[in-house]
Amino acid sequence: MKGLGELEAQVMDVLWSATEALTVRQVLDTLPQERNRAYTTVMTVLDNLHRKDFAQRERVGRAWAYRPTQTRAAHAAALMTDALGTGDDRTAALLHFVEHLPAAEAAQLRALLDRERD
């Protein structure tokens, strides 16, 4: 799975935060306003996200409305799985990851692993 560019990530944040599919105009209006972005730029980004299978779209009148194809958590998990697959020692990578977790997150991970064994 490929990562997201800066604007793609911002657009996905908007989609992940929405409770319904959003049009290009709605996404544009929700993006941080620190930069003056063109409607066509956001339209192109959304089209690219659709082609990359990060977003699905449906017709709403004459416009497309977009929603994410997976949750933010599922996306993060896929990135972690891909990252683990890039090294030659998956166990060492996992160990390094776990050793650097804050104590509370390590406890959550242990509880999740224990739950899966039941």
C-alpha positions in Angstrom: 0.0 0.0 0.0 1.3 3.4 -0.9 1.3 6.2 1.5 -0.5 9.4 1.0 0.8 12.8 -0.1 0.2 15.8 2.2 -2.9 17.0 0.4 -4.2 13.5 0.0 -3.8 12.9 3.7 -5.7 16.1 4.5 -8.5 15.1 2.1 -8.6 11.6 3.7 -8.8 13.2 7.2 -11.9 15.1 6.0 -13.4 12.0 4.6 -12.7 9.9 7.7 -14.2 12.6 9.9 -17.4 12.8 7.9 -20.5 10.8 8.6 -21.7 10.8 5.0 -20.3 10.9 1.5 -18.9 14.4 0.6 -18.8 16.3 -2.7 -15.7 18.1 -3.9 -17.1 21.4 -2.7 -17.8 20.0 0.8 -14.3 18.6 1.0 -12.8 21.9 -0.2 -14.8 23.9 2.3 -13.7 21.7 5.1 -10.0 21.6 4.4 -7.7 23.9 6.4 -7.7 27.3 4.9 -4.0 28.1 5.3 -3.6 27.7 1.5 -5.9 28.9 -1.2 -6.7 25.6 -3.0 -8.6 25.5 -6.3 -11.7 23.4 -6.7 -10.1 21.5 -9.6 -7.1 20.6 -7.4 -9.3 19.0 -4.8 -11.3 17.3 -7.6 -8.1 15.8 -9.0 -7.0 14.6 -5.6 -10.3 12.9 -4.9 -10.2 11.3 -8.4 -6.7 10.0 -7.7 -7.8 8.7 -4.3 -10.7 6.9 -6.0 -8.3 5.4 -8.6 -6.0 4.3 -5.8 -9.0 2.7 -4.0 -8.7 4.9 -1.0 -12.2 6.4 -1.7 -15.4 5.2 -3.4 -17.8 7.6 -5.1 -21.4 7.8 -5.9 -23.4 10.2 -8.1 -25.3 12.9 -6.2 -27.1 14.9 -8.9 -24.4 16.0 -11.3 -21.6 15.7 -8.8 -19.7 12.9 -7.3 -19.8 12.3 -3.5 -16.8 10.5 -1.9 -16.4 8.3 1.1 -13.4 6.3 2.4 -13.1 2.7 1.4 -11.7 1.7 4.8 -11.6 3.2 8.2 -8.6 5.2 9.5 -7.7 2.3 11.8 -7.8 -0.2 8.9 -5.6 2.1 6.9 -3.1 2.4 9.8 -3.0 -1.3 10.2 -2.4 -1.9 6.5 0.5 0.6 6.7 2.0 -1.2 9.6 1.6 -4.6 7.9 3.3 -3.2 4.8 6.1 -1.7 6.9 6.8 -5.0 8.6 7.0 -6.7 5.1 9.8 -4.4 4.0 12.4 -5.7 6.4 14.3 -8.9 6.3 13.6 -9.7 10.0 10.0 -9.2 10.9 10.5 -10.4 14.5 13.2 -7.8 15.1 11.0 -5.1 13.7 8.1 -6.1 15.9 10.4 -6.2 18.9 11.8 -2.8 18.2 8.2 -1.4 17.8 7.0 -3.0 21.0 10.0 -1.8 23.0 9.3 1.8 22.0 5.6 1.7 22.9 4.5 3.9 25.8 3.6 1.7 28.8 -0.2 2.3 28.5 -0.1 1.3 24.8 2.0 -1.8 25.6 -0.6 -2.8 28.2 -3.4 -2.3 25.6 -1.5 -4.5 23.2 -1.0 -7.2 25.8 -4.7 -7.1 26.7 -5.6 -7.4 23.0 -3.2 -10.3 22.5 -4.5 -12.1 25.6 -8.1 -11.5 24.5 -7.3 -13.2 21.1 -6.1 -16.3 22.9 -9.4 -16.8 24.7 
